[in-house]
Every structure is written in C-alpha cells, then in structure tokens.
Amino acid sequence: MRKRTLEVAQTPHFLENWLQSLFDVLAEQLGADTLRQGTMIVGGDGREWNLVALRKLWRIAAANGLRKLIVLGPDAVATTPAISAVIRATKAIGGIAFTASHNPGGLYGDWGVKYNMGNGGPAPDAFTRLIYERTKSIDRYFQLEATQADALCGADGFDGISVKRVNTVYRFRILYDKEREINVTGPSQDTQSTDALESVFEVHLVDATEEYVSLMERIFNFDLIRGLLTRPNFRMVFDAMHGSTGPFAFEIFTERMRYWEHPWFRRGQYLPDFGGEHPDPSLQNLTELVQEVFTESDPPEFAAASDADGDRYLIFGRRFVVQPSDSLAIMLDYALRPDFAPYFRGAGNPPRGVARSMPTSAAVDRVAASHSICCYETPTGWKYFCNLLDAGKISLCGEESCGAGSVHIREKDGLWAILFWLSILAYNNRNREPEAPCVGVEDIVRAHWAKYGRNYYDRWDFDGIDGSRAQEWMRNLELRVENNDLIRAEQSEPKLYAADIFHYQDPIDGSWAFNQGVRLFFAPDRKFTRSAST
C-alpha cells in the first residue's frame, strides 16, 4: 500500500484499519493459535511517519495476540533485503516493511507499508487481494495500551520502548478479561471483552545489520574484496542517498573490511525526507556522483548507489555506467564459473536457471542459452520470482528497474549486487601486481559483449502523468494490438513483425497475471510499454 504521507497521517484510522485487515487475514490463513505463537519482523527505510506507524503497530499486534515483534534498528531502520533475511533466519510468520521504495519521502512525499510472507518474499497477488477486500468491509480494529504495571521489562508500558536501543527485549503482560477490556476503536466505537486469558507480548529490538551482513560474508569472499579495496590504484565511492543502506554499507566496508583509506561514503546518514531528494538510483538523481565518475581528473575506479530501502542499485566504472540488463547477464556469467563464488554452486550444483522481468533486455537470455539453462520471463514485480526461487527453478533474477537478487533472500538486493560487482573486480584483479593497472568495470562489460554480443537497451520513464490519461493511452494501444492495427499499418524500417499483450502464467502454481504490458517485436529489436504503479 502506497499513499501520500499527509493523506495517511491525516485520515483517521487509515493505517489501523489496514493493519487490522492484515491480522484478520493472517488469523484466517494461519489460524489464531499460530498467530499467538508467532514472530513478526518489522523495519523500514527511515522515512517520515514510520515511527508513528510503528507505535500503532505494536498496540494492534498485541491486541491481536501476536507473541513476538522483532523491530530491526536502531530507529526501526532496515533495508527491505535485511527484513527478508531476518524473516527467513528466524522462521517468522512474516514481516512488515514501512517503505515506499524509491519514492520521495517527507510530509509531502510518499509513505507505504507492505507485508512479506514467511519465505521472506513480497505477498503474492492473492494475499494482497484478501487484505484489500477486508479493508472495504472492516468496521473495527483492536488495540491495547500497556501500562507501567503490565511491563515485565522496561517501564511506562509501550511508551517506555526506546527504538534508539538494540539488543533489548521488552515484555508485557497482556490480560484479556472482563476487568480489563480489549479496546476496540473504529467507526462503530464498539467495546468487547473476552474470557480470562493472560499472555506475554514481547518487543525485541535487534541490530538490523547483524544477520544481513553475516549472510553477505557467507556468500562473498570479504578477504578477496578487501584485497581489491587496498590496492594503491583502486578507489571506491558509494552513495546511500540518505536511505537505509547507510548503516549496512558502513558495517560492511568500514567495520568488516577496514576500508577507510579514502572518503568513500556519500549521503550515508538516513533522513526522513532523504535530504529533499528523490532516492532512486538513476543518472537524473545522482548528479553529483555522475559528475565525480565522469570527471577528467582522477575518477574512482568503482562507484555505486542504492535507493531508499536498499533493494535497487546502480554501478559505475571510470566514466562508464552499467545498464541493469547487462549487469544481470554478467552476474550470471560469473556465477556459472566454478572458481568464482562457491555459494552460487551450492553442493557442487551450478545455477539452475535465471529469470528476468519482461521489460529487461534479452542479454541474460544469451548467457543462459550458451550454458543450456532455463531463462524465465515474468512481469515486473519481485513477487513473480519468488515461486521460481522457492521451487529451485532459478538461482538468479533481475528486473529493468535496477533490481537483482538470488536464492539468498526473496527480495531484490542492492548491496548484494554491489558486493557481487566488487567480487567480479576482485576476481579479475586477484593475480595482478599491486602497481599494475586495474581491470575495470568497463573492461569487464566490454569483454562480456565480445563473448556474448551486445543487446542495446534504453528505458524511457514518463513521470507525473495523470493516472486516468495514462490508462486510457495504454488501453488504446492494447486495442490496436488486439485488432492487429499495428501490424497492418504501413511501416518503414525496422519492420514490426509481431505484437502482443503480455500475460503471465506462473509455472509453479498456475496463477495468472494479466495485462502486464504491450510487447512490440521488430526485426531485430523489441519494444515494451507498461504502466507502473509508482
């Protein structure tokens, strides 16, 4: 769910009703007993109103009987990939991410919340539809106000929870009886009570970086990357865009890799409005980094950026930028090498397959075909990769909007992709003399093109268009495709030989996703048009 921050903040009961709808669906799907014994993870990208939402959440979670809420922090700030990693590591029933992804923050920006399932992945369409349908009929929600007398650890009830802390547990005695009624607040203003029941509700404040960084150490060879970073002729720059990746990048590069020779960190402090900037890693939003990379005077050998919630990325070399479609293809090529990273080969097994979103170029298809592994084409949206990952059909996946990931979690992962690229650089420079010129990002990309061929790719985003007009335009295009008007029209070169509306059937559960964009096939090119929810 994504709305304007002010709309959510100023609409009475808006978030409460959404959260209660979620817990109602969870109780129906999992059973009340599972919920009472369950653990849920929560974190966010640090944007405006997240802490207000968090305080609403633990009151509603307690009233609905949840056993344990793990808050990643401090300040409930965690990347979306880290939330996915902790869900999987703790075997939680799921997790809540307070994020509007790469959208602007602040009071006049966007605010969002989403639910991730027990596998760590975004809730599938069928589950989100259940939540939505429940929000249309809900007439009450449950919330509890713990008092000082209820606090078994800490003080002042829920108000005594300090999200600035980590490695801290708060326990509350929850009494559901006729002497202490459950407060039910909503349009009906009803009040109900239950039979006598006592339980304990726990809020665990956990270091958000701990599980995720340990996972990265198991995937990548930090010693090899450290050797690259300490080369006298290598310099790296990373731009966190005032989002949630700042603490994670600091822990990885400064604390674990001891990289402090150069001022490498840009916009590392998370801010509720992201410094008034658009936290989306694109050339338009990274003007200072682009200037630094393309300067004529000693640019860094490697630069990267990640978005607000840490699931997107962009890679630069010296006066060079890597297209996300090429990046995915290059990652697959290296993951298939037996001496690159043991993690991707698992028990001696090479990657089993790869998936890309429909608007991503076919560069990765060439690599997959060369190695005789399956390549799946899905709609845009990470949830469409999750069934393929869970079923063991794929090991890597990526989409056109600077997203890539693997079997390690069920979200796209910006820092993982950045570490992957640093591993590629370290792999290519591992046997070179310290004073020898580095094999750089551009060298690696051009070597890939020489081996597999190049898929030219361009992406045009049309922002700020009225939603109804955009949908009308898309529908007119779809009608022309359905009626074969485009094929019959007089054409110049290149010739359009096919056009369709992209529908996707999940090969695992058979579910369908309809109307996911228009595909135009030219000889020898392709063109895609889709309407984005963001």
N, C-alpha and C positions, 0 to 999 in steps of 0.2 A: 504494500500500500504506500503510495507516494502522493503527498499533497503539499501545498504551500504551508510554511511554518505557521504563519499567522492564522490561517484557516483552522489548523489543528488546535492551536493554542486557544483560540477564541470561541471554538464551538463546544458548548457544554457536553460532557460525557462522550465526546467523539472517540478518543483513544480507549477509554474504559470499555465502551461497547465493543470495540474491535478485539480487545484483549479477552473480554468475557466470551465473545463468539469463538475465539481460538480455543479457550479452555473447554467450552461446551463441546466443540468438535473433537478435541483430544479425549474427553471423557467418553464420548460415543465410540470413537475409533479404538482407543486403547483399553477402556474400562476404568472405572473410578479407582479400583484397587491399584492398578498400575500407576495412575497419576499420583495417588497418595504415597507410593513408594519411590516416585520418580525424581530424577535430577534434570534440571533445565539449565542451559547456559545462556548468558546474556552479555552483550557488549555492543559497542557502536563506534562510529567514526569521529566522535567528539563534537558533532555539530550542535548548534543552538537547540535547546529544549530537550536534549537527550536525558539529562539528569532529572528533569521534571518527569519525563516518561518513565524513567527507572523507578522513581519513588511511587508512582502509580502502580507499576508492575508488581512490586513485591507485596503490596497490600492486596492486590487481586489474586496473585498466586497463592498467598497464604490462605485466603478465604476459600479458594477452590481446592485446598487440601494438598498442594504440592509439598513434597518432603524437603527438597533442597534446591536452592537457586545459587548457581556459581556465577559471580559477577567478575568479569575479566577487567583488569585495570592496571594502574590506578585510574580513577575518574571514569570507569566503565569504558575506557578507550581500548579498542581492539580491532584489528583488521578482520574483514569478513573471512579470509582464509584461516586466520587463527581461531575464530569461532568454530569453523568447520572442523579444524584439527582437534580442538578440545572436546567437541561433541563426540567424535569418534574415539578419542582416547579414554573418555570417562564412561562411554556407553550410555550417554544421556538419552532421554526420550526425544530431545530436540533442542533447539536454541532459537533465541530471538536476537535479531540484529537491528539496532536503531541506526539506519543509514538510508540515505537517498542516493547512494552510489557516487557517481562522479558529478552530480548536480550541485549547483551553488548552494551555500549554506547561509546562516544568519536569519534574522527575523523575516526578512523579505525574500529569502531563498526558499529552498525545498526542505521538507522533512519526510522521513519514511520509516517504515518498520516492515520486516519480513520474517517469516518463520522458516527455519531449516529443520529437516527431518532427522531421524535417528541415525541415518547414514552420513549426516553432515551436509547433505545437498539441499538446494532450494526446494520448497514444497512443490510438488507437481500440480498441474492444472486442476486435476480432480479434487485435490485437497483444498486449494485456494478457492475453488468454486463453493465448497462446503462452507468455508468461513464467510464468503461474500453473501451466500444465501441466508446464513444465520444473522448477519448484520441487518438484513432487511426486515426481520421479524422480532428481533430481541427487544424485550421490554423491561429488563432488569439486569443488574450486574452485582456481583458480590465483592465486598472489600472488607478488610479487617484493619483496625487501628490498634496495634500492640502498645500497651502501656509499659511504664517502668517495671511494674510488678510482674509483667509477663516475660521480661528479658532475663534469660538464663545466662547470657553473656553480654557484656556491654551495659549500657544504661539508656534511659529515656525512650525505650521502645524503638520503633522503627526510626524515629527521628535521631536516635543515637548512632545510627550506622554512618560511618565516615568512609566515603568511597575514595578518599585520598590514600587510604591504607591498603596494603596487600598482606597476604599470608595471615589473615584474620578470619575468625568464624564468629558469627552472631547467632545465638539460638534463642528461640521464642516459644513459650508455652502457649499453645493455641487451644482455647476452651470453647467448644461448641455445645452450649447447653441453654436451658431456659432462663438462667440467671444472667448469662452473657450472650445476647443475641448476635447473630451474624447481621451486619449492616448491609442491607440491600438498597442500593441507590439507583434510581433510573426514572424514566418517565412516569411509572406508576407510583413511585415512592412507597412501595410496599415494605413491610418488615416481616421476616420469617425467622424461625428458630429450628433447631434440630434436637434429636435426642442427645443425651450427655455423651460427649466424646472429647478426649484430650489427645493432642498430638504435638509434635515438635516441628517447627519450621526453622530451617537453617539458611542463613545467607553466608556464603563463603566468598571472601574477597581474595582473588588469586592473581598473581602476576601474569599478565596476558602474554608476555613474551616467552615464558619458560617452556611450555610444551611445543610451541611452534618452532622456536629456534633449535631445540633439541631434535625435532623432526628434520629440519634442514641439515643438521650435522650428520644425520644418518643417511641422507640422500646424497649429499655432495661432500667432496674431499676438501674440508676447510684448510688443511695444511697446503694443499696444492694451490688453492686460491690465494692464500697468504703469501706464497712464493711469488705469485704474479704481482700482487699489490706492492711487494717490497722491491721489485725491480727498479733500478735507478731511473729508467726511462719510461716508467709507467705511471700515469696519473688518472684517478677516477673522480667523477663528480656524481652525486646523487641528489635529486630534488624530490622531497617528500610532499611538496605543495601544501604544507601546513595540515596534512591529513594524518591518519592514524598509523602510517608506516614509520613515522619518525622514531619512536622508541624501539621498534623492531630492527630498523637499519642500524641504529646506534649500538644495540646489543650485539648484533652480528659483526659489524665491521670494526667497531672500536673495542668492545669488551672481549669478543671471542677471537677476532683476527688481529687485534692490536694495530689497526691501521689509523695512525694519527700523524703521519709524516706531512700530509697536505691538508689544507682546509677543504675537505671534500663534501661537506654537508651543506645543503641549501634548503631553507624553509623547513627545518626539522621539527619545530615546535607545533604541536597540533593546536588549532584555534577554532572557536565555534563558528566563525564565518569564513574560515580558510583564508584569512587576510584580505577578504573582499574580492578574491579571485575565483575563477572557475576551476575547480580541482580536477580537471580532466586532462590526462597527458597527451596533448596534441601540439602540433607546431604553433598553432594560434595561441595557446595558453601557456606556452613555455618560452616566451620571447627572450628572456634573459639567458636561459640555458642554451637556446638556439644560437644566440649571439656568441656565447662562450665557446660553443662547439665549432662554429664556423668562422671564428676569428682567424686572421692570417698570422697571429702571434701566439705560437705555442698552445694550441688547443689540447684538451685532455684526450688521452687515448681511448677512454671509455666514459660514457655518461648515460644516465638512466633516470627515469622519473616514474612515480606511481601516483595513483589517484587517491581520492579522499578515503575510501575504505580499503585500499590496498589490493584490489583484485585486478587492476589494469596496469599496464606498463608501457614504456617506450624506450627503445635502445638507440644510442648514438655511437658512432665512432668519430674519428678525426674528420670533421667536415663531411659527415655522412650520417644518414638516418636509415634505420632498418624498417621496412614495411612489415606489419604484423603477419601478413600471409607468408612472406619469405621466412620470417622468424620461426614460425611453426614448422615449416618444411626443413629448415636447418636443424632445429631441435630433434626432429625425428631421425634425420640422417646420423646425428651423433649418438642418439640413444641406441641406435642399432649397432654401434661399433662395440665389439666385445671388450675393449680395453678402456672405454670411456668412463662409465659410471656403473658399478655392479648393481646398484639399486634397480635400474631400469631393466635388468635382465632377470631379476628375481630367482632363484633356484636354477640358474642356467637357462632360463627361457627368455628369448628376445621379445621385444614389444609385439603384442598380438594383433594390434590394429591401431588405427588412428581415426579421429572424427574431426570434421570442420563444419562450421556454420555455412549455410547456403551462400551468403554474400562474400565469403572468404575465397580468395583465388585458388585455383587448382594446383598451385605449386606443390603442396603436400601430396596431392594425388600422384604426381610423378615419382616422388620418393617411395611412396607405398607400392606403386606398380613395379618399380625397379627391384623391390625386395619381396614381392609377392605376398604382401599383407593387405588386409581389408582396409578400405577407406570409406567411412560413412559420411553422408551429407545430411545435416539436421537443420531445423530452423534456428534462428538466433535466440539465445537463451540457454544458460548453463544447465538448466534442469533437463534439457533434452539429451545431454551427455551422460547423466547420472545412471540411467538404466544400463547403458552400454558399459560403463565403468564397473558397476556392481556385478554385471554378468560376465565380466572378464573378457569382453569383446575388444576393448581398446585399452591402450596404456597411456596415450597422449591425446589431447584435444585442444582446439583453439577456435577463436572466432575473430571476425573482422575488426571488432572494436577494441583492439589491443588487449585481448584476453587469451591466456594459455594456461594449461594445467595438466595434471596427470593423475595416476591412481592414488597418490598420497593423501588427497582430500577429495571433497566433492564440490569445490568451488574453483573458479579461475584464480590465479595466484600471481600477483605482480612481483613480489620479492623472490619467489621461486624462479620465475622466468629470468630475473636479473642475475640470480646466482647461477642459473643454467648457462647464461651467456658468459659470465666470468669463468665458469668451468671450461667452456669451449675455448676461451682465450688462454686459460692456464694450460689446457691440454696441448694447444698448438705451440706454446712457448716453453714447454717443460724442459726441453733439451737444448735450448738456445743459451748462448753465453750471456751473462748479465748485461754486458755493454752492447750486445747485438740489437739491431732494430727489432721492435716487437712485430709479431704477426698481429695485425689489427682487425677491427671489425669489418672494414671494407674488404680486406684481403679474404676473409672467411666467406663473405657474401658472394664476392666475385668468383671464388673457387667453386662455390655451390652452383652458381649459374653456368659455369663452364662444364660442370659434371652433368647437371640435370636439365639445363635450359632455363630460360627466364620467362616467368609469367608477369607481364606488365599489369599493374593494378592501380586504380585510382578510386578514391571514395569521396563523394560529394555529400555533405550534410546541409540540409535546408532547415535552419532553426527558426523558431519563433513564428511558425505558420499557424494560422487558426486551425484547430483540430478538425472542425467540420469541413472546411475547404480542402484540407489535405485528404480526408477520407473520400470526399466527392471526386477529387482528382484521381485517387487510386482506383475508385470504383469505375470511373470512365475508362481508365487504362485496362482494367480487368475485362470490361465488356468488349473492348476492341480485341483483346486476346481471345476471349471465348468465341467471338464471331469470326475469327481469322481475318479481321480487317487489316491488321498489320502485315500479315504475310501477303495478302492480295495487293497491298498498296505498291505503287511504282517505287522502285528502290534504286539508289546508287550504291556504290561500293562503300563498305563491305555489305554483302547480302545477308539479310535476315532469313534464316532457313527454318527456324522453329521458335515458338514462344509458348509459355505455359504459366499457369498459376501454381505456385509450389505448395503442395500438400504433403504432409509427412506422416507416415505410419511407423510407430515405434516397433522395431523388430523384436523387442523383448515381451512387451505386454499387449501389443496390438492396438494401442490407443492412437487416435488421430489428432493431428494439429492442422487445421485448415487455413487457407488464405494467408500464407506466410510470406507472400511477396510475389512479384512477377519476374520471370526469367526470360530474357531475350537472348537467343543464340545466333551469333553472327559467325561467318567464316573468316578468320579462325578465332573469333572473340566471343565473350559472354558479357551480358549486362544484367544487373539485378536492380530492382526497385522495391523498397519495403517501407512501411510506416512504422516508426519506432515509438514506443510508449514514453520514452524520456525526452 
